[in-house]
Amino acid sequence: MLLEARGIVKAFGAFRAVDGADLEVTEGEIIGLIGPNGAGKSTFFNCLAGDAQPTAGEIRFLGQDVTKAPAEDHARLGMARTFQVPVTFEDMSVAENVMVGAFLRHGHRRDARRVAEEVLDFTGLAALADSPARSLGTPGRKRLEIARALATGPKLLLLDEALAGLTPAEVRLAIELVRRIKARGITIVIVEHIMEVILSLAERAVVFHQGKVIAHGAPRDVVDDPAVVAAYLGHHMKRVRQ
Amino acid sequence: MKQWPLAAIGLVLLLAWPLLAPDVFYQRIGALVLLAAISASAWNLLGGYAGQVSIGHAVYFGAGAYSALVMYTHFGWPPIAGAPIGVAVSCALAVLVGLPTFRLRGHYFSMATIAAAELIRILCTNWKLVGAAVGLMGPPRPRTVADLSFISPLPYYYLFLAVLLILLAATWQMQRSRMGYYLAAIRGGERAAHSLGVPVLRYKLYASLLSAGFTSVTGSLYAVMVGFVDPDSVLGILVSVKMVIVAALGGAGTLFGPLVGAAILIPLEETTNAAFGGSGTGITFIIYGAIIVLIARFEPGGMAELWRRISGWKARRRAA
């Protein structure tokens, strides 16, 4: 078991954004986290990444208890993430952004630069390596988020709506990139509300609703689950299935 | 790097300045420019590179200045021998101030540093050991060369230049290392930095220790040159604000920004002080205020950004 989250609760005052959610991730799979807006996916996701501390529950990564560990410890153990709204280091070049990630496992500048160049090549950003990061548009920034995360040498990659806001052509390119990441042996958890992405990428889907997991299984089966349809998919799914 | 020829010209100019300067007044201004450049460069490590805008660095400046003259007054040491003690006190203070305040972001951090600095200033104003409100005096006339008490500004000029060059070399090394990248990441977005494995609090503390240590050295140098400290002149808020303005004017988070800022601001300040005499202090405040407004409105990146834009514009014109 790569990652195991049990009974995760995240409460803001009396409101429980996440209310007893479980998740198990085994090595080598792509898991999709779906659910309507406000279902608690992102909060749950932040708990997994160490960005927020769960009010209750336990998270184990590679057998270690990381429930209360800060995000940098998660990174060191091999968990990397992207942000829904990209947080680009604007004052740096594209390559320097990636080098920040590479410095986690490479103390020397030359090694960090080499790793960054390799990752930029892999993510198709090599041509932009020395451009200022602030010159990138949304698709470039989302790609840079992924490149930076990959440079930390992760075993598990958490993608938070990495494909939202992209055009259909860009989405296809991004799907292809995620597949190639998986082929490198990196396990992926992806939060997404574009159903096509989940259907074409994920081997398992976990559906959130009001802070709880209401269904999990193969994406095709999950979207047919009456509870899921009732919860939110509704007319949206009809369109996808046609 | 294409900036090296420019840096070399700058270095030659700095070395030759006392020979070029027409009289002692301008030599003294040169020494003051270097002193301001050292303190602003020290501030720049935390405020510029790490983006943690401290407006309380007078604490470290004051610790250095007081250490020098306290050691002289109570133990008869040469004032400069107090510098290591100032550095030790400053590093302890940096941890003490840093641990609670580094959890605050942006303006809240800046406000907390002001509060800490004012607290220390008021404490020192009432503390007999450090001369309370009256302050402390250095040796009235030099006992040995170690007192570093000279009539000519020249020895000070070259002493300050040596310290500045050491500080800039250290900063340049830092900038190219993992620490430089991590500080830039902290400035760019703490959440993202955390997620990439940057131990944010630890690196803020590293930057703070380096910054406080060098600021304290500046304070000691100031005390050695001026030979007098009191709470207002070394712990007042103007001391902190000046470091911020000098660095921001030249370009915060750049290697040479603080030096450029000092080379502009200090002569301006000294000539107005000379022209208006005792009433000049008021003018200083007006200049500071005007500079803050101008930088914030027109060029938040300071002179460095302006230079980058002009040279980029020239390069494009050449290409066209």
Interface residues (C-beta under 8 A of the other chain):
Chain A: A49 G50 D51 P70 A71 E72 H74 A75 R76 A80 R81 F83 V87 T88 F89 E90 D91 M92 E96 M99 V100 G101 F103 L104 G107 R109 A112 R148 A149 T152
Chain B: R176 S177 R178 Y181 Y182 A184 A185 R187 G188 G189 R191 A192 A193 H194 S195 L196 G197 V198 P199 V200 G253
